[in-house]
Amino acid sequence: MNKTVIPIILLAAGQSSRMRGRDKLLEVVDGVPLLRRQVMMALGSNSGPVIVTLPSKPHPRYDVIGDLEVTRIAVPDAAEGMAASLRRGFSALPSDTPAAMLLLADLPDLTIEDLRKCLQSVDLESNQTIWRGATKQGEPGHPIIFSAVHFPEFAKLTGDNGGREIVVAAKDRSVLIPLSGEHARRDLDTPEAWEKWRAENPNR
């Protein structure tokens, strides 16, 4: 098992703008709000510290993770897009961090086992610098682990930019890690997507 301490940055500052008034991260999954489930999953992976980017206070997302041992980073400029969260999340890493996992909060099918599989694939002695979860069919998704060589690039991101150009530029130094089914890519951004997912997962 990989023994390197790899912090996890969980992005949870988005506005759920496509949910028409509902907050997707407060939807109940496995008996708890989705955000709490994702934070507990990150903590349970036994990787390292967990950093959660959040909207500015006050916000109900703080309440659902208030008792969990994580670092909360407010993103007052979250309306700019994902880049604001990435800049603040990566800037909060300790200076000696060798690699960090980027985890989206709205992927309800991801499991602790998925995170561990990705973490165990990291080899910082190799030429690879990105390790990325993928679907069973090999489509790239999340989570994504970046070696420290990429950290300065996140400080330069702007707008609704999830770091795509960082990943594209390092394609030859990337490893895809197949996860079960669509775990790596299935996000739920609309009420219709949630309704479909709940119909398919009545016990969750």
PAZAPA-4460 file (N, C-alpha, C; in steps of 0.05 Angstrom, whole numbers, plus 32768, in hexadecimal, padded with zeros to 4 digits):
% residues 204
    n_x    n_y    n_z   ca_x   ca_y   ca_z    c_x    c_y    c_z   seq   type   mol
   8011   7FE8   8000   8000   8000   8000   8011   8019   8000     1      M     A
   8009   802D   7FF2   8018   8046   7FF0   8019   8053   800C     2      N     A
   8031   8059   8015   8035   8064   8030   8038   8082   802F     3      K     A
   803B   808E   8018   803F   80AA   8016   8025   80B9   801F     4      T     A
   8029   80CE   802F   8012   80DE   8038   8009   80F0   8021     5      V     A
   7FF1   80EB   8017   7FE6   80F9   8001   7FCC   8107   800A     6      I     A
   7FCC   8121   800E   7FB4   812F   8016   7F9F   812D   8000     7      P     A
   7F86   8130   8009   7F6F   8130   7FF6   7F62   814C   7FF7     8      I     A
   7F5F   8158   7FDF   7F50   8171   7FDD   7F35   816B   7FD2     9      I     A
   7F20   8170   7FE1   7F05   816A   7FD9   7EF7   8184   7FD2    10      L     A
   7EEF   8186   7FB9   7EE3   819F   7FAF   7EC5   819F   7FB5    11      L     A
   7EBC   81B2   7FC6   7EA0   81B4   7FCE   7E97   81D0   7FD1    12      A     A
   7EA2   81E2   7FC0   7E9A   81FE   7FC1   7E87   8207   7FAB    13      A     A
   7E80   81F4   7F99   7E6F   81FB   7F83   7E53   8203   7F8C    14      G     A
   7E44   820F   7F79   7E2A   821B   7F80   7E12   8209   7F7B    15      Q     A
   7E16   81F1   7F70   7E00   81E0   7F68   7DEC   81EF   7F57    16      S     A
   7DF6   81FE   7F44   7DE5   8211   7F35   7DD0   8202   7F24    17      S     A
   7DD6   81E9   7F1D   7DC3   81DA   7F0B   7DAE   81CA   7F1B    18      R     A
   7DAF   81CD   7F36   7D9C   81BE   7F46   7D82   81CC   7F4C    19      M     A
   7D7F   81E5   7F41   7D66   81F4   7F43   7D5D   81F7   7F61    20      R     A
   7D70   8201   7F71   7D69   8207   7F8C   7D72   81F2   7FA1    21      G     A
   7D77   81DA   7F98   7D81   81C5   7FAB   7D9F   81C5   7FAB    22      R     A
   7DAA   81BA   7FC0   7DC8   81B8   7FC2   7DCF   819B   7FBF    23      D     A
   7DDC   8194   7FA9   7DE3   8178   7FA3   7DF4   816C   7FB9    24      K     A
   7E05   817C   7FC6   7E17   8171   7FDA   7E09   816C   7FF5    25      L     A
   7DF0   8175   7FF7   7DE0   816F   800F   7DCB   8159   800A    26      L     A
   7DCA   814E   7FF1   7DB9   8138   7FEB   7DC2   811F   7FFC    27      E     A
   7DAF   8110   8006   7DB7   80F9   8017   7DBF   80E1   8006    28      V     A
   7DD6   80D7   800C   7DE1   80BF   8000   7DEC   80AD   8016    29      V     A
   7DE4   8094   8016   7DED   8081   802A   7DE7   808C   8046    30      D     A
   7DD0   809A   8049   7DC7   80A2   8063   7DD2   80BC   806D    31      G     A
   7DE4   80C9   805E   7DEF   80E3   8067   7DF1   80F6   804F    32      V     A
   7DF4   8110   8054   7DF7   8122   803E   7E0F   811A   802D    33      P     A
   7E0D   811D   8013   7E23   8115   8001   7E3E   8120   8009    34      L     A
   7E3F   813A   8010   7E58   8146   8018   7E65   8137   8030    35      L     A
   7E54   8131   8044   7E5F   8122   805B   7E69   8107   8052    36      R     A
   7E5A   80F9   8041   7E63   80DF   8037   7E7E   80E1   802A    37      R     A
   7E82   80F5   8019   7E9B   80F8   800A   7EB2   80FE   801D    38      Q     A
   7EAD   8110   8030   7EC2   8116   8043   7ECA   80FE   8054    39      V     A
   7EB6   80EF   805D   7EBC   80D7   806D   7ECA   80C2   805C    40      M     A
   7EC4   80C1   8042   7ED2   80AE   8030   7EEF   80B7   802E    41      M     A
   7EF4   80D1   802A   7F0F   80DA   8028   7F1F   80D4   8041    42      A     A
   7F13   80D9   8058   7F20   80D4   8072   7F25   80B6   8075    43      L     A
   7F12   80A6   806C   7F15   8089   806F   7F29   807C   805D    44      G     A
   7F32   808B   8049   7F46   8080   8037   7F62   807E   8044    45      S     A
   7F65   808B   805B   7F7E   808A   806A   7F95   8095   805A    46      N     A
   7F90   80A9   804A   7FA5   80B4   8039   7FB5   80C9   8047    47      S     A
   7FA7   80DE   8050   7FB5   80F5   805D   7FA0   810A   8064    48      G     A
   7FA9   8122   8069   7F96   8137   8070   7F81   813C   805A    49      P     A
   7F69   8144   8062   7F54   814A   804F   7F4E   8168   8050    50      V     A
   7F4F   8175   8039   7F49   8191   8036   7F2F   8193   8026    51      I     A
   7F1C   81A3   8031   7F02   81A6   8024   7EFE   81C3   801D    52      V     A
   7EFA   81C9   8003   7EF4   81E4   7FFB   7ED5   81E8   7FFD    53      T     A
   7ECD   81FF   8008   7EB1   8203   800D   7EA9   8220   8006    54      L     A
   7E8F   8225   8002   7E86   8241   7FFF   7E8C   8251   8018    55      P     A
   7E8B   826B   8017   7E8F   827B   802E   7E79   8276   8043    56      S     A
   7E7F   8279   805C   7E6B   8276   8072   7E59   828E   8071    57      K     A
   7E40   828B   807B   7E35   8272   8085   7E2A   8262   806D    58      P     A
   7E2C   8247   8070   7E22   8236   805B   7E1C   821A   8068    59      H     A
   7E06   820E   8062   7DFF   81F4   806E   7E13   81DE   806A    60      P     A
   7E24   81E0   8055   7E38   81CB   8051   7E4B   81C9   8069    61      R     A
   7E50   81DF   8076   7E62   81DE   808E   7E56   81CC   80A3    62      Y     A
   7E3B   81CE   80A6   7E2E   81BF   80BC   7E30   81A1   80B9    63      D     A
   7E30   8197   80A0   7E2F   817A   809D   7E4B   816D   80A0    64      V     A
   7E60   817D   80A1   7E7B   8172   80A6   7E88   817F   80BE    65      I     A
   7E78   818C   80CE   7E83   819C   80E5   7E93   818C   80F9    66      G     A
   7E8D   8172   80FC   7E9B   8161   810F   7EB1   8151   8104    67      D     A
   7EB7   8155   80EA   7ECC   8144   80DD   7EE7   8152   80DD    68      L     A
   7EFC   8142   80DE   7F17   814D   80E0   7F22   8154   80C5    69      E     A
   7F1A   816A   80BA   7F23   8174   80A0   7F2B   8191   80A2    70      V     A
   7F39   819A   808E   7F40   81B7   808C   7F2B   81C3   8079    71      T     A
   7F1D   81D7   8082   7F08   81E4   8072   7F14   81FE   8066    72      R     A
   7F12   8200   804C   7F1C   8218   803E   7F05   8226   8030    73      I     A
   7EFE   823E   803A   7EE9   824E   802D   7EF3   8259   8012    74      A     A
   7EE1   8259   7FFF   7EE7   8263   7FE4   7ED4   827A   7FDE    75      V     A
   7EDA   8292   7FE7   7EC7   82A8   7FE3   7EC3   82AF   7FC5    76      P     A
   7ED6   82A8   7FB4   7ED3   82AD   7F98   7ECB   8294   7F88    77      D     A
   7EBC   8282   7F95   7EB3   8269   7F89   7EA3   826E   7F70    78      A     A
   7E95   8284   7F6E   7E84   828A   7F56   7E95   828C   7F3D    79      A     A
   7EAF   8290   7F40   7EC1   8292   7F29   7EC1   8277   7F1A    80      E     A
   7EBF   8261   7F28   7EC1   8247   7F1C   7ED4   8235   7F2C    81      G     A
   7ED9   821E   7F22   7EE8   820A   7F30   7F05   8213   7F36    82      M     A
   7F10   8224   7F25   7F2C   822C   7F28   7F30   8239   7F43    83      A     A
   7F1C   8248   7F4D   7F1F   8255   7F67   7F23   8241   7F7D    84      A     A
   7F14   822B   7F7D   7F17   8216   7F91   7F32   8208   7F8E    85      S     A
   7F3A   8203   7F75   7F54   81F6   7F71   7F6B   8207   7F7B    86      L     A
   7F6A   8220   7F75   7F80   8232   7F7E   7F82   8231   7F9D    87      R     A
   7F6C   8234   7FAA   7F6C   8235   7FC7   7F72   821A   7FD4    88      R     A
   7F68   8205   7FC8   7F6D   81EA   7FD2   7F8A   81E2   7FD1    89      G     A
   7F96   81E6   7FB9   7FB2   81DE   7FB6   7FC5   81F1   7FC6    90      F     A
   7FBD   820A   7FC9   7FCE   821C   7FD8   7FCE   8216   7FF6    91      S     A
   7FBA   8206   7FFF   7FB8   81FF   801B   7FC8   81E6   8022    92      A     A
   7FD4   81D9   800E   7FE5   81C1   8013   7FFE   81C9   8022    93      L     A
   8008   81B8   8034   8022   81BC   8040   8038   81BD   802A    94      P     A
   804D   81CC   802F   8061   81D1   801B   8070   81B7   8013    95      S     A
   8070   81A3   8024   807F   818A   801E   806D   8174   8013    96      D     A
   8055   817B   800A   8042   8167   8000   804D   815B   7FE6    97      T     A
   8050   8141   7FE4   805B   8135   7FCC   8047   8131   7FB6    98      P     A
   802D   812F   7FBD   8017   812A   7FAA   7FFD   8130   7FB8    99      A     A
   7FE8   8135   7FA9   7FCE   813A   7FB5   7FB8   812F   7FA3   100      A     A
   7FA3   8125   7FB0   7F8C   811B   7FA1   7F77   8131   7F9F   101      M     A
   7F6D   8134   7F87   7F57   8147   7F82   7F3D   8136   7F80   102      L     A
   7F2A   813C   7F90   7F11   812C   7F92   7EF9   813E   7F8F   103      L     A
   7EE7   8138   7F7D   7ECE   8147   7F7A   7EB9   813C   7F8E   104      L     A
   7EA9   814E   7F98   7E96   8147   7FAD   7E7C   813B   7FA2   105      A     A
   7E77   813C   7F88   7E5D   8134   7F7D   7E5E   811A   7F6D   106      D     A
   7E70   8108   7F76   7E72   80ED   7F69   7E6A   80D8   7F7D   107      L     A
   7E4F   80D2   7F7F   7E45   80C2   7F94   7E4C   80A4   7F92   108      P     A
   7E56   809B   7F7B   7E5C   807F   7F78   7E78   8078   7F80   109      D     A
   7E89   808C   7F84   7EA5   8086   7F8D   7EA4   8079   7FA9   110      L     A
   7EB7   8068   7FAD   7EB9   8059   7FC7   7ED5   805D   7FD3   111      T     A
   7ED7   8056   7FEC   7EF2   8057   7FF9   7F05   8045   7FEA   112      I     A
   7EFB   802E   7FE1   7F0C   801C   7FD2   7F17   8029   7FB8   113      E     A
   7F06   8039   7FAB   7F0F   8047   7F93   7F26   805A   7F9A   114      D     A
   7F23   8069   7FAF   7F37   807C   7FB7   7F51   806D   7FBE   115      L     A
   7F4F   8058   7FCD   7F67   8049   7FD4   7F75   803D   7FBC   116      R     A
   7F65   8034   7FA9   7F71   8028   7F91   7F82   803E   7F82   117      K     A
   7F77   8056   7F80   7F86   806C   7F74   7F9F   8073   7F83   118      C     A
   7F9C   8075   7F9E   7FB3   807C   7FAF   7FC9   8067   7FAD   119      L     A
   7FC1   804E   7FAC   7FD5   8038   7FAB   7FE3   8037   7F90   120      Q     A
   7FD8   8044   7F7C   7FE4   8044   7F61   7FFA   8059   7F5F   121      S     A
   7FFC   806B   7F72   800F   8081   7F70   802C   8076   7F74   122      V     A
   803D   807E   7F61   805A   8077   7F63   8069   8090   7F5E   123      D     A
   8072   809D   7F73   8080   80B7   7F70   809C   80B4   7F66   124      L     A
   80A6   809B   7F64   80C1   8096   7F5A   80C0   8092   7F3C   125      E     A
   80A8   8091   7F30   80A6   808C   7F13   80A6   80A6   7F04   126      S     A
   80A3   80A4   7EEA   80A1   80BC   7ED9   8084   80C8   7ED8   127      N     A
   8071   80B9   7EE3   8056   80C3   7EE3   8052   80D9   7EF8   128      Q     A
   8040   80EC   7EF1   803A   8102   7F03   801C   8106   7F09   129      T     A
   800B   80F6   7EFB   7FEE   80F7   7F00   7FE4   80DB   7F00   130      I     A
   7FD3   80D5   7F14   7FC5   80BB   7F15   7FA7   80C1   7F17   131      W     A
   7F98   80B5   7F05   7F7C   80BE   7F02   7F69   80A7   7F01   132      R     A
   7F53   80A8   7F10   7F3E   8095   7F0F   7F31   8095   7EF3   133      G     A
   7F28   807E   7EEA   7F1B   807B   7ED0   7F03   8068   7ED3   134      A     A
   7EF1   8069   7EBF   7EDB   8056   7EBF   7EE6   803A   7EB8   135      T     A
   7ED5   8027   7EBA   7EDC   800B   7EB3   7EE4   8009   7E96   136      K     A
   7ED9   801B   7E85   7EDF   801C   7E69   7EF8   802C   7E62   137      Q     A
   7F04   8039   7E77   7F1C   8048   7E72   7F19   8066   7E6D   138      G     A
   7F01   8071   7E72   7EFD   808D   7E6F   7F07   809C   7E87   139      E     A
   7F18   80B0   7E84   7F24   80BE   7E9B   7F10   80CD   7EAC   140      P     A
   7F14   80CD   7EC6   7F02   80DA   7ED8   7F10   80E3   7EF1   141      G     A
   7F03   80DD   7F08   7F0E   80E5   7F22   7F0D   80CE   7F35   142      H     A
   7F1D   80CF   7F4A   7F2F   80E5   7F53   7F48   80E7   7F42   143      P     A
   7F56   80FE   7F45   7F6F   8102   7F37   7F85   8109   7F4C   144      I     A
   7F9B   80FB   7F4B   7FB1   8100   7F5D   7FC7   810E   7F4D   145      I     A
   7FD0   8125   7F56   7FE5   8135   7F49   7FFE   8134   7F5A   146      F     A
   8015   812F   7F4E   802E   8132   7F5C   8034   814F   7F60   147      S     A
   8046   8156   7F72   804B   8172   7F7A   8056   8182   7F63   148      A     A
   8060   8176   7F4E   806B   8185   7F37   8055   8196   7F2B   149      V     A
   803C   818E   7F2E   8025   819D   7F22   8019   81B2   7F34   150      H     A
   8020   81B3   7F4D   8013   81C6   7F60   8015   81E3   7F57   151      F     A
   802C   81ED   7F4E   802D   8209   7F46   801A   8210   7F2F   152      P     A
   8013   81FC   7F1F   8001   8201   7F08   7FE5   8208   7F11   153      E     A
   7FDD   81FE   7F28   7FC2   8204   7F32   7FBF   8221   7F3B   154      F     A
   7FD4   822D   7F43   7FD3   8249   7F4C   7FCC   825C   7F35   155      A     A
   7FD0   8252   7F1C   7FCC   8263   7F05   7FB0   8260   7EF8   156      K     A
   7FA0   824D   7F02   7F87   8248   7EF6   7F73   825E   7EFA   157      L     A
   7F61   8263   7EE7   7F4C   8277   7EEA   7F32   826C   7EDE   158      T     A
   7F1C   8278   7EE6   7F02   8271   7EDB   7EF8   8255   7EE2   159      G     A
   7EE7   824B   7ED2   7EDB   8231   7ED7   7EED   821B   7ECB   160      D     A
   7F05   821B   7ED5   7F1A   820A   7ECA   7F22   81F4   7EDF   161      N     A
   7F1C   81DC   7ED9   7F22   81C6   7EEB   7F3E   81BB   7EE8   162      G     A
   7F50   81C9   7EDB   7F6B   81C0   7ED7   7F6F   81AE   7EBF   163      G     A
   7F5C   81B0   7EAC   7F5E   819E   7E95   7F78   81A0   7E86   164      R     A
   7F82   81B8   7E83   7F9B   81BB   7E73   7FB3   81AF   7E82   165      E     A
   7FB1   81AE   7E9D   7FC7   81A2   7EAC   7FC7   8184   7EA6   166      I     A
   7FB0   8178   7EA6   7FAD   815B   7EA1   7FB5   8155   7E84   167      V     A
   7FAC   8165   7E71   7FB2   8160   7E55   7FD0   8162   7E50   168      V     A
   7FDD   8176   7E5C   7FFA   817A   7E57   800A   8163   7E62   169      A     A
   7FFF   8155   7E76   800E   813F   7E83   8003   8123   7E7B   170      A     A
   7FF6   8123   7E64   7FE9   810A   7E5B   7FFD   80F3   7E5A   171      K     A
   8015   80F8   7E50   8029   80E3   7E4D   8035   80DA   7E68   172      D     A
   802F   80E9   7E7D   8039   80E2   7E98   8022   80DB   7EAB   173      R     A
   800C   80D2   7E9F   7FF4   80CC   7EAE   7FEE   80AE   7EAE   174      S     A
   7FE1   80A5   7EC4   7FD9   8089   7EC6   7FBB   8089   7ECB   175      V     A
   7FAC   807A   7EBB   7F90   8076   7EC0   7F8B   805D   7ED1   176      L     A
   7F7A   8060   7EE5   7F75   804A   7EF8   7F58   8042   7EF5   177      I     A
   7F51   802C   7EE9   7F35   8024   7EE5   7F27   801F   7F00   178      P     A
   7F10   802B   7F04   7F00   8027   7F1B   7EE6   8019   7F12   179      L     A
   7ED6   8010   7F25   7EBD   8002   7F1E   7EAA   8013   7F0E   180      S     A
   7E9D   8007   7EFA   7E88   8015   7EEC   7E8E   8031   7EE4   181      G     A
   7E7B   8043   7EEB   7E7E   8060   7EE5   7E86   8070   7EFD   182      E     A
   7E91   8063   7F12   7E98   8070   7F2B   7EA8   808A   7F26   183      H     A
   7EBA   8089   7F13   7ECD   80A0   7F0F   7EC0   80B8   7F02   184      A     A
   7EA9   80B5   7EF6   7E9E   80CA   7EE6   7E81   80D3   7EEC   185      R     A
   7E72   80C2   7EF9   7E56   80C8   7EFC   7E52   80DD   7F12   186      R     A
   7E4D   80F6   7F09   7E46   810C   7F1C   7E29   8112   7F19   187      D     A
   7E1D   811E   7F2D   7E00   8123   7F2E   7DFC   8141   7F31   188      L     A
   7DF6   814F   7F1C   7DF5   816C   7F1C   7DD9   8177   7F19   189      D     A
   7DC5   8167   7F13   7DAA   8171   7F0E   7D96   815F   7F1E   190      T     A
   7D7E   816A   7F24   7D6A   815A   7F31   7D63   8140   7F21   191      P     A
   7D64   8142   7F06   7D5E   812B   7EF6   7D73   8116   7EF9   192      E     A
   7D8D   811E   7EFA   7DA2   810B   7EFE   7D9F   80FD   7F19   193      A     A
   7D98   810C   7F2E   7D93   8100   7F48   7D7C   80EC   7F47   194      W     A
   7D66   80F4   7F3A   7D4F   80E2   7F39   7D56   80C8   7F2B   195      E     A
   7D65   80C9   7F15   7D6E   80B1   7F07   7D80   80A0   7F19   196      K     A
   7D93   80AD   7F26   7DA6   809E   7F37   7D97   8090   7F4E   197      W     A
   7D84   809F   7F5A   7D75   8093   7F71   7D64   807B   7F67   198      R     A
   7D59   807D   7F4F   7D4A   8066   7F45   7D5B   804E   7F40   199      A     A
   7D74   8053   7F39   7D87   803D   7F35   7D94   8033   7F4F   200      E     A
   7D93   8043   7F64   7D9F   803C   7F7D   7D8C   8040   7F94   201      N     A
   7D76   8031   7F95   7D61   8035   7FA9   7D6A   8031   7FC6   202      P     A
   7D80   8023   7FCA   7D89   801D   7FE5   7D9D   8031   7FEF   203      N     A
   7DA3   8046   7FDF   7DB7   8059   7FE7   7DAB   8075   7FED   204      R     A
***
